[in-house]
Amino acid sequence: MTITDVPPAARPARRRRIVLTVLLWLSLIPAAVWLLGRTFGWEAGHWVMFLAFTPYVAVWTLVPLAASLIARRWAAAAVAALIAFGFAVAVVPRALPDSDKGPAGGVELRVMTANLLFSGADPEVIVKLVREQRVDVLAVQEFTERGQNALQVAGLEEILPNRQFAPEWGASGSGLYSRYPFAEQAAKRNTGGFQQAHAAVQVPGAGTIYVESVHPLAPSERDRVPGWSTDLREQVPAEGGLPKILMGDFNATLDHRQLRDLIGTGYRDAADTVGEGLVGSWGPYDGDPIPPVTIDHVLVDERIGVRDVKVYPVAESDHRAVIAWVTVPAA
């Protein structure tokens, strides 16, 4: 039967049903493409930035699913359900604690990372967090000499006297502060041009662990994506040597293949491990109209256990501080 065979009075209703069916199928295409790109690790151009918002797309997939069910378009509903399930598999585990959080025995260590936004972040807030949460090791990014001096005046070096600094003007500086002494310490410049301070921290009762303040180049422009990709690919893998902790502004979420590949070398994402992997750490905190996304991470290698992770606001920064309570192997 063609539309010309339908009685004239019924033709508008038939047209509406056809239009609704077409719109439902069209609404599935963007989410399907997004899921395929995320699953197979396609990361190029501005798409890299869009991938950070995958959890929001995951929620949106429930809309065409519900619409298809209400409209009784069963084929579209089946496809919508498959797409929603694919996103759920990728996203939902971050909100659920892992059964394996790593070794529970050992020495507790409290680590914190904070992006200081060109060192404009309130130093008093940073020092208060370190003091009240009894932080043992602090990694900072976007660390300048001005920020170094401000943190010193605020009393940070009285709490964490051991330090490795690589301050620079702009966003490329980096630093480490520690309650415990360093066996070795240095800084390296990544391919994207940012400094990454690192040190071998001598934890009493637990031997030595490797800690690095991580800050890959932000993929904010198309020509920066290769540098971002290389920076993540060149981070220190977990295998062998000292137990390792990488923490900082990774400019990547768990929806980016490059970060997942790094974790796959033997790390666990601390927030993801305890079910806090969807808590935002960057976005609207300095007034930008951006939904929060999770680009600040604490990665610990599998020889280190994770007890808890909390995220705290930092005045005058577009990032929130991440503090992780971890357990390092006893000596």
Solvent accessible surface area in square Angstrom, and as a share of the most:
residue,aa,sasa,rsa
1,M,174,0.78
2,T,81,0.47
3,I,60,0.31
4,T,97,0.56
5,D,87,0.45
6,V,13,0.07
7,P,84,0.53
8,P,101,0.64
9,A,99,0.77
10,A,40,0.31
11,R,68,0.25
12,P,61,0.38
13,A,33,0.26
14,R,73,0.27
15,R,119,0.44
16,R,158,0.58
17,R,123,0.45
18,I,83,0.42
19,V,82,0.47
20,L,72,0.36
21,T,42,0.24
22,V,74,0.43
23,L,101,0.50
24,L,10,0.05
25,W,96,0.34
26,L,96,0.48
27,S,32,0.21
28,L,7,0.03
29,I,95,0.48
30,P,79,0.50
31,A,2,0.02
32,A,31,0.24
33,V,90,0.52
34,W,44,0.15
35,L,28,0.14
36,L,104,0.52
37,G,10,0.09
38,R,29,0.11
39,T,75,0.44
40,F,150,0.63
41,G,3,0.03
42,W,145,0.51
43,E,28,0.12
44,A,41,0.32
45,G,11,0.10
46,H,71,0.32
47,W,32,0.11
48,V,1,0.00
49,M,63,0.28
50,F,105,0.44
51,L,1,0.01
52,A,12,0.09
53,F,50,0.21
54,T,0,0.00
55,P,29,0.18
56,Y,95,0.36
57,V,24,0.14
58,A,15,0.12
59,V,102,0.59
60,W,101,0.36
61,T,2,0.01
62,L,100,0.50
63,V,90,0.51
64,P,5,0.03
65,L,33,0.17
66,A,47,0.37
67,A,36,0.28
68,S,0,0.00
69,L,88,0.44
70,I,144,0.73
71,A,20,0.15
72,R,175,0.64
73,R,51,0.19
74,W,156,0.55
75,A,65,0.51
76,A,1,0.01
77,A,6,0.05
78,A,57,0.44
79,V,54,0.31
80,A,1,0.01
81,A,43,0.34
82,L,128,0.64
83,I,12,0.06
84,A,14,0.11
85,F,136,0.57
86,G,20,0.19
87,F,1,0.00
88,A,38,0.30
89,V,89,0.51
90,A,19,0.15
91,V,10,0.05
92,V,72,0.41
93,P,65,0.41
94,R,11,0.04
95,A,50,0.39
96,L,100,0.50
97,P,84,0.53
98,D,54,0.28
99,S,125,0.81
100,D,91,0.47
101,K,71,0.30
102,G,21,0.20
103,P,58,0.36
104,A,87,0.68
105,G,54,0.52
106,G,36,0.35
107,V,41,0.24
108,E,59,0.27
109,L,0,0.00
110,R,33,0.12
111,V,0,0.00
112,M,0,0.00
113,T,2,0.01
114,A,2,0.01
115,N,2,0.01
116,L,4,0.02
117,L,41,0.20
118,F,103,0.43
119,S,7,0.05
120,G,33,0.32
121,A,8,0.06
122,D,44,0.23
123,P,33,0.21
124,E,108,0.48
125,V,39,0.22
126,I,0,0.00
127,V,3,0.02
128,K,115,0.49
129,L,17,0.08
130,V,0,0.00
131,R,129,0.47
132,E,103,0.46
133,Q,38,0.17
134,R,145,0.53
135,V,0,0.00
136,D,12,0.06
137,V,0,0.00
138,L,0,0.00
139,A,0,0.00
140,V,0,0.00
141,Q,0,0.00
142,E,17,0.08
143,F,0,0.00
144,T,13,0.07
145,E,114,0.51
146,R,147,0.54
147,G,3,0.03
148,Q,42,0.19
149,N,80,0.41
150,A,35,0.27
151,L,4,0.02
152,Q,100,0.45
153,V,133,0.77
154,A,17,0.13
155,G,8,0.08
156,L,0,0.00
157,E,24,0.11
158,E,150,0.67
159,I,29,0.15
160,L,0,0.00
161,P,64,0.40
162,N,39,0.20
163,R,96,0.35
164,Q,24,0.11
165,F,45,0.19
166,A,12,0.09
167,P,36,0.23
168,E,44,0.20
169,W,232,0.81
170,G,13,0.12
171,A,26,0.20
172,S,16,0.11
173,G,0,0.00
174,S,0,0.00
175,G,0,0.00
176,L,0,0.00
177,Y,0,0.00
178,S,0,0.00
179,R,80,0.29
180,Y,45,0.17
181,P,67,0.42
182,F,28,0.12
183,A,55,0.42
184,E,130,0.58
185,Q,87,0.39
186,A,43,0.34
187,A,38,0.29
188,K,70,0.30
189,R,127,0.47
190,N,20,0.10
191,T,84,0.49
192,G,19,0.19
193,G,25,0.24
194,F,28,0.12
195,Q,29,0.13
196,Q,0,0.00
197,A,0,0.00
198,H,36,0.16
199,A,2,0.01
200,A,8,0.06
201,V,0,0.00
202,Q,76,0.34
203,V,4,0.02
204,P,84,0.53
205,G,51,0.49
206,A,9,0.07
207,G,34,0.32
208,T,36,0.21
209,I,1,0.00
210,Y,35,0.13
211,V,0,0.00
212,E,0,0.00
213,S,0,0.00
214,V,0,0.00
215,H,5,0.02
216,P,0,0.00
217,L,24,0.12
218,A,30,0.23
219,P,13,0.08
220,S,47,0.30
221,E,90,0.40
222,R,155,0.57
223,D,120,0.62
224,R,103,0.38
225,V,11,0.07
226,P,88,0.55
227,G,14,0.14
228,W,1,0.00
229,S,18,0.12
230,T,25,0.15
231,D,1,0.01
232,L,1,0.00
233,R,146,0.53
234,E,106,0.48
235,Q,9,0.04
236,V,34,0.19
237,P,66,0.41
238,A,4,0.03
239,E,115,0.52
240,G,50,0.48
241,G,67,0.65
242,L,71,0.35
243,P,21,0.13
244,K,17,0.07
245,I,0,0.00
246,L,0,0.00
247,M,0,0.00
248,G,0,0.00
249,D,3,0.01
250,F,0,0.00
251,N,18,0.09
252,A,0,0.00
253,T,4,0.02
254,L,20,0.10
255,D,1,0.00
256,H,4,0.02
257,R,93,0.34
258,Q,16,0.07
259,L,0,0.00
260,R,65,0.24
261,D,80,0.42
262,L,10,0.05
263,I,32,0.16
264,G,66,0.63
265,T,37,0.22
266,G,16,0.15
267,Y,6,0.02
268,R,34,0.12
269,D,6,0.03
270,A,0,0.00
271,A,15,0.12
272,D,34,0.18
273,T,2,0.01
274,V,17,0.10
275,G,14,0.13
276,E,65,0.29
277,G,4,0.04
278,L,74,0.37
279,V,50,0.29
280,G,9,0.09
281,S,1,0.01
282,W,63,0.22
283,G,0,0.00
284,P,49,0.31
285,Y,73,0.28
286,D,66,0.34
287,G,67,0.64
288,D,56,0.29
289,P,135,0.85
290,I,46,0.24
291,P,62,0.39
292,P,53,0.33
293,V,7,0.04
294,T,22,0.13
295,I,12,0.06
296,D,7,0.04
297,H,7,0.03
298,V,3,0.02
299,L,0,0.00
300,V,0,0.00
301,D,2,0.01
302,E,101,0.45
303,R,90,0.33
304,I,0,0.00
305,G,1,0.01
306,V,6,0.03
307,R,121,0.44
308,D,50,0.26
309,V,4,0.02
310,K,97,0.41
311,V,28,0.16
312,Y,42,0.16
313,P,93,0.59
314,V,9,0.05
315,A,49,0.38
316,E,122,0.55
317,S,1,0.00
318,D,18,0.09
319,H,7,0.03
320,R,55,0.20
321,A,0,0.00
322,V,6,0.03
323,I,0,0.00
324,A,0,0.00
325,W,23,0.08
326,V,0,0.00
327,T,1,0.01
328,V,0,0.00
329,P,46,0.29
330,A,66,0.51
331,A,110,0.85
